[in-house]
Amino acid sequence: MIYATGDTHGNFQRFAPEHFPEQAGMTKEDYMIICGDFGGVWDGGKKEERNLDWLEDLPFTTLFISGNHENFDLLSKYPTEEWNGGTIQRIRPHVIHLMRGQVFDLQGYSIFTMGGARSHDIENGVLNPKAPDFEEQYWALRRMGARFRVNHHSWWKQELPDKSEYEEARHSLESIHYEMDYVITHCAPNSIVDILGNGGYVHDQLTGFLEEVKERAKFHYWLFGHYHDNKIIDDRFVLLWKQMVQVV
C-alpha cells in the first residue's frame, strides 16, 4: 500500500492509530508520502527527536519531499544514499527524505519527486539576523502583524531548487522518456497555480519547470501540497493538506 498526505509542519498526529486505522494492515514495506513541508527536522530539540522516534515506531515507512518550510541547514547534515532507484537522506531507518529530481520504484510503480516551493508569507521581506538593526526591524514588523521570515531561522534560500537540481531532474526525466506513474511535488505547475489562486499566486522558476513537465510527461496522477486545501483539479492533479489518500 502507498498513501499520501499534505503538509505536516512537524505535527504528525494524523498518523496516530485513531486517525489512521488503516495502518493496522501495513508493514514497513508500505509507505506514507508527505508532499512537502515535513517540518520534522526543524530545531534539533528533544521534542523533535521524540517525534521522529515515534514516526519510526509506526508500522509503515514515512517518506517525504522537501517543501519551503524546512530547516535546510539541519537537513543538509544527513548523508545521501541510493534507494529504490533514486537519492535519499535517511532521517531514521524508516523516515526517509526523497530528494529532488529523482525517480523511485515503489512497489513496482515509478514516482518522480521534485520538492521545493516559494514561500507565500514573505511579503514584508526576509530579515538578516546579523544586521545591526535586526531587533528593531523584527519587533516593528511583529507589531504591524507583517508577514516576514528570518534568514536561516525560519527561511532558507534552498526552498527553491538550484541549477544542479533542475539538471538532475531533467536527466532523470529523460532517462524514463518523461513517462512515470506518479508525480509528487510540493507546489504546482503554472496552469494549476492559476486555477488555485485565481491570479493570487505568482509564477516562479519552479512552477515554470513543473509546467514544462506537465506538458511533456505521461503520468497517471500528480499529487502536491503547499496550498492548504484538499481537492482534485483537472482529474489528475490531487492537492492534499490534512487528508490521507491511498495511491495504490
C-alpha positions as CSV (number, residue, x, y, z in Angstrom):
1,M,0.0,0.0,0.0
2,I,1.1,3.6,-0.7
3,Y,-0.7,6.5,0.9
4,A,-0.1,10.3,0.5
5,T,-0.9,13.3,2.5
6,G,-0.1,17.1,2.6
7,D,1.9,19.4,4.7
8,T,2.6,18.2,8.3
9,H,4.8,21.1,9.6
10,G,6.2,18.8,12.3
11,N,2.8,17.7,13.6
12,F,2.2,14.0,12.9
13,Q,-0.9,13.3,15.0
14,R,-2.9,12.5,11.8
15,F,-0.8,9.3,11.7
16,A,-2.0,8.1,15.2
17,P,-4.0,4.9,15.0
18,E,-7.2,6.5,16.0
19,H,-7.0,8.9,13.0
20,F,-5.4,6.4,10.5
21,P,-6.7,3.0,11.4
22,E,-5.7,1.6,8.0
23,Q,-2.1,1.3,9.3
24,A,-3.2,-1.9,11.2
25,G,-2.8,-3.7,7.9
26,M,0.5,-2.1,6.9
27,T,4.2,-3.1,7.2
28,K,7.5,-1.3,6.7
29,E,7.2,-2.2,3.0
30,D,4.2,0.1,2.8
31,Y,4.5,3.9,2.5
32,M,3.0,7.2,3.6
33,I,4.3,10.0,1.4
34,I,4.2,13.6,2.8
35,C,4.1,16.1,-0.1
36,G,6.4,18.6,1.4
37,D,6.6,20.9,4.5
38,F,7.5,17.8,6.5
39,G,8.9,20.1,9.3
40,G,10.2,17.2,11.3
41,V,13.8,18.4,11.0
42,W,13.5,21.9,12.3
43,D,15.3,22.7,15.5
44,G,17.0,19.5,16.6
45,G,15.4,19.6,20.0
46,K,14.4,16.8,22.3
47,K,10.7,17.0,21.4
48,E,11.6,16.8,17.7
49,E,13.8,13.7,18.4
50,R,10.9,12.1,20.2
51,N,8.6,12.9,17.3
52,L,11.0,11.3,14.8
53,D,11.3,8.2,17.0
54,W,7.5,8.0,17.2
55,L,7.3,8.1,13.4
56,E,10.0,5.4,13.2
57,D,7.9,3.2,15.5
58,L,4.8,3.3,13.3
59,P,4.1,0.1,11.3
60,F,4.8,1.8,7.9
61,T,7.6,3.7,6.3
62,T,7.3,7.5,6.2
63,L,8.6,9.2,3.0
64,F,8.7,13.0,2.4
65,I,9.8,15.5,-0.1
66,S,11.0,18.9,0.9
67,G,8.7,21.9,1.0
68,N,9.6,25.5,1.6
69,H,9.2,25.3,5.4
70,E,12.2,23.0,6.1
71,N,15.4,23.7,8.0
72,F,17.7,23.1,5.1
73,D,20.8,23.7,7.3
74,L,19.9,20.8,9.5
75,L,18.6,18.6,6.7
76,S,21.9,19.0,4.8
77,K,23.8,17.3,7.7
78,Y,22.2,13.9,6.8
79,P,24.3,11.8,4.3
80,T,22.8,10.8,1.0
81,E,22.4,7.3,-0.3
82,E,20.8,5.4,-3.2
83,W,17.5,3.7,-2.5
84,N,14.9,2.2,-4.9
85,G,16.5,3.9,-7.9
86,G,16.9,7.4,-6.5
87,T,18.8,9.5,-4.0
88,I,17.6,9.8,-0.4
89,Q,18.5,11.0,3.1
90,R,17.6,8.6,5.9
91,I,16.4,10.6,8.9
92,R,15.5,7.4,10.7
93,P,15.7,3.9,9.2
94,H,12.1,4.2,8.1
95,V,11.8,8.0,7.9
96,I,13.2,9.0,4.5
97,H,13.7,12.2,2.5
98,L,13.1,11.7,-1.2
99,M,15.4,14.2,-2.8
100,R,14.6,16.5,-5.7
101,G,14.7,15.4,-9.3
102,Q,14.6,11.6,-8.6
103,V,12.7,8.7,-9.9
104,F,11.9,5.9,-7.4
105,D,10.5,2.5,-7.9
106,L,8.0,1.9,-5.1
107,Q,6.1,-1.4,-5.2
108,G,6.6,-1.6,-9.0
109,Y,5.4,2.0,-9.6
110,S,7.6,4.8,-10.9
111,I,7.4,8.0,-8.9
112,F,9.1,11.3,-9.9
113,T,9.8,13.7,-7.0
114,M,10.5,17.4,-7.0
115,G,10.3,19.1,-3.7
116,G,10.5,22.9,-3.0
117,A,8.3,25.9,-3.4
118,R,8.4,29.7,-2.9
119,S,7.1,30.9,0.4
120,H,3.8,32.8,0.3
121,D,4.3,34.5,3.7
122,I,7.3,36.8,3.0
123,E,5.6,39.9,1.5
124,N,7.3,42.1,4.1
125,G,10.7,40.6,3.5
126,V,13.3,38.3,4.9
127,L,15.4,39.7,7.7
128,N,19.1,39.2,8.2
129,P,19.6,38.3,11.9
130,K,23.2,39.7,11.7
131,A,22.0,43.1,10.7
132,P,22.8,45.8,13.3
133,D,19.1,46.9,13.4
134,F,17.7,43.4,13.3
135,E,15.9,43.6,16.7
136,E,14.4,46.9,15.9
137,Q,13.2,45.6,12.5
138,Y,11.9,42.4,13.9
139,W,9.7,43.9,16.6
140,A,8.5,46.6,14.3
141,L,7.2,44.1,11.8
142,R,5.7,41.9,14.6
143,R,3.8,44.9,15.9
144,M,2.5,45.5,12.4
145,G,1.3,41.9,12.1
146,A,3.5,41.7,9.0
147,R,4.3,38.5,7.1
148,F,8.1,38.0,7.1
149,R,10.7,35.5,7.8
150,V,14.3,35.4,9.3
151,N,17.1,34.0,7.2
152,H,18.5,30.7,8.5
153,H,15.9,30.7,11.3
154,S,12.5,30.5,9.5
155,W,13.5,30.9,5.8
156,W,16.2,29.3,3.6
157,K,17.0,30.1,0.0
158,Q,17.2,26.4,-0.6
159,E,13.4,26.4,-0.5
160,L,13.7,26.6,-4.3
161,P,15.9,24.2,-6.3
162,D,19.3,25.3,-7.6
163,K,20.7,24.8,-11.1
164,S,22.1,21.4,-10.3
165,E,18.7,20.1,-9.0
166,Y,17.0,21.2,-12.2
167,E,19.7,19.5,-14.3
168,E,19.3,16.3,-12.2
169,A,15.5,16.4,-12.7
170,R,15.8,16.8,-16.4
171,H,18.3,14.0,-16.6
172,S,16.1,11.7,-14.6
173,L,13.0,12.5,-16.7
174,E,14.9,11.9,-19.9
175,S,16.1,8.6,-18.7
176,I,12.5,7.4,-18.4
177,H,11.4,9.3,-21.5
178,Y,9.1,11.5,-19.4
179,E,6.9,8.5,-18.6
180,M,6.0,7.7,-15.0
181,D,3.1,6.5,-12.9
182,Y,3.0,9.3,-10.3
183,V,4.5,12.8,-9.8
184,I,5.0,14.1,-6.2
185,T,5.8,17.8,-5.7
186,H,5.2,20.4,-3.1
187,C,4.0,23.3,-5.4
188,A,2.1,23.0,-8.7
189,P,2.7,23.9,-12.3
190,N,1.8,27.4,-13.6
191,S,-1.5,26.4,-15.1
192,I,-2.7,24.7,-11.9
193,V,-1.4,27.5,-9.7
194,D,-3.6,29.9,-11.8
195,I,-6.7,27.8,-11.1
196,L,-5.9,27.5,-7.4
197,G,-5.1,31.2,-6.8
198,N,-7.4,32.8,-9.3
199,G,-4.5,35.2,-10.0
200,G,-3.4,35.4,-6.4
201,Y,-0.3,33.2,-6.6
202,V,2.8,34.2,-8.6
203,H,4.7,32.1,-11.1
204,D,8.4,31.3,-10.4
205,Q,11.2,29.2,-11.9
206,L,10.0,26.1,-10.2
207,T,6.3,26.4,-11.2
208,G,7.5,27.1,-14.7
209,F,9.7,24.0,-14.7
210,L,6.7,21.9,-13.4
211,E,4.6,23.3,-16.2
212,E,7.2,22.0,-18.6
213,V,7.0,18.6,-17.0
214,K,3.1,18.7,-17.1
215,E,3.2,19.4,-20.8
216,R,5.8,16.8,-21.7
217,A,5.2,13.9,-19.3
218,K,2.8,11.0,-19.3
219,F,1.6,10.1,-15.8
220,H,-1.5,8.8,-14.0
221,Y,-1.7,11.3,-11.1
222,W,0.2,14.3,-9.8
223,L,0.0,14.8,-6.0
224,F,1.1,18.0,-4.3
225,G,0.7,20.1,-1.1
226,H,1.6,23.7,-0.3
227,Y,-1.8,25.4,-0.8
228,H,-3.5,24.1,2.4
229,D,-6.6,22.6,0.8
230,N,-7.9,19.2,-0.4
231,K,-9.2,19.0,-3.9
232,I,-8.9,17.3,-7.3
233,I,-8.1,19.6,-10.3
234,D,-8.4,18.6,-13.9
235,D,-9.0,15.0,-12.9
236,R,-5.3,14.1,-12.4
237,F,-3.9,16.8,-10.1
238,V,-4.6,16.0,-6.4
239,L,-4.0,18.8,-3.9
240,L,-3.6,17.4,-0.4
241,W,-3.4,19.0,3.1
242,K,-4.6,17.0,6.0
243,Q,-6.4,14.4,4.0
244,M,-4.7,11.0,3.6
245,V,-5.4,9.2,0.4
246,Q,-4.5,5.7,-0.8
247,V,-2.5,6.0,-4.0
248,V,-2.1,2.3,-4.7
